[in-house]
Amino acid sequence: MSDLPKSVSINEEGPREGFQIEKGPITTDRKVELIDALSETGLKQIQIVSFVSAQAVPGMADAEEVVQRFKPKDGIRYKALWLNDRGLERALQAKPLHVTGAVSLTASETFLKRNQRRTLAENLAAQHKTMEMFKGNNVPVERGSIMAAFGCNFEGDIPISTVLMQVQQILDVAAEHSLTIKELNLADTMAWATPLSIKRVVGAVREKHPQLRINLHLHDTRGMGVANAYAGLEMGVDSFDACVAGLGGCPFAAHASAAGNVCTEDLVFMCQEMGIETGIDLDRMIEVAKLAEDIVGHDLPGAVMKGGSLTALRAKLH
């Protein structure tokens, strides 16, 4: 076990992950309202839209309009997701987004076919074309990413050997294009991870590639989100994706129940109580979580927004 990190980076993805899966239409006004509110919490990175097919993901049909209308704040990286070259072209045209590239693989071929309509071999081959496009547009590439790294609703448990093979493929693709990967995103896309599997996978990657900073993208479908984040912290992970109020989920993952991501304010609360700095104002994040619940019009799974922070309670008791 590594020493606990003194500080962590929390990358907010609620406006993108959250609104892509909501069944009811959400107006552009309300999407912008949430993004602007998140900008006042101390977050340093917010993923606000995805540039994908509006037919496949209707909730992202207004991506360009959202980008045009929100109020960017200095010191915050506003990012987008895309899955193909056309999506990247749209992202590059959307100012003021912070566009960075990644070598992106998926550990489950069945999920990859549903999500991107590619086989593993096709997706690996496509990365070379994408790297050339990144270089041609001066897009920095320092990150690798593996979706479904812990398990899959269609294929079951993902062997650690598969993850390690894909990490090496990511490094090989980057090297072929004279790029250096510094960070690896391991995504629990379908919420198969447990604290034990987090430690096993992170430990295996760390043992073989100690130079890589690891980021965890965790889902809370089975209630393991914060527990898995804690396991990551115990392994020295200092970078996490999260969604305010527990918004989120992939529309192609075939979840049987709530599919939300690990909840931002719950993660901030845990870190705060452990003495780990996040740079995020928990009280403000709780208010934004309540706003998110109002925007989607139904209960969201975040716990701390309902129970409140212990800091506020301690102040009342003394």
ABEGO torsion letter per residue (X at the ends): XBBBBABBBBBBAAAAAAAAABABBBBAAAAAAAAAAAAAAGBABBBABBBBBAAABAAAAAAAAAAAABBBBBGBBBBBBBABAAAAAAAAABOABBBBBBBBBBABAAAAAAAAGBBAAAAAAAAAAAAAAAAAAGBBBABBBBBGAAEBAAAEBBBAAAAAAAAAAAAAAAAAAGBBBABBBBBBAAGABBAAAAAAAAAAAAAABAABBBBBBBBAAAGAAAAAAAAAAAAGBABBBBBBGGBEEBAAAGBABBABBBBAAAAAAAAAAAGBBAGBBAAAAAAAAAAAAAAAGBBBABAAAAAEBAAAAAAAAX
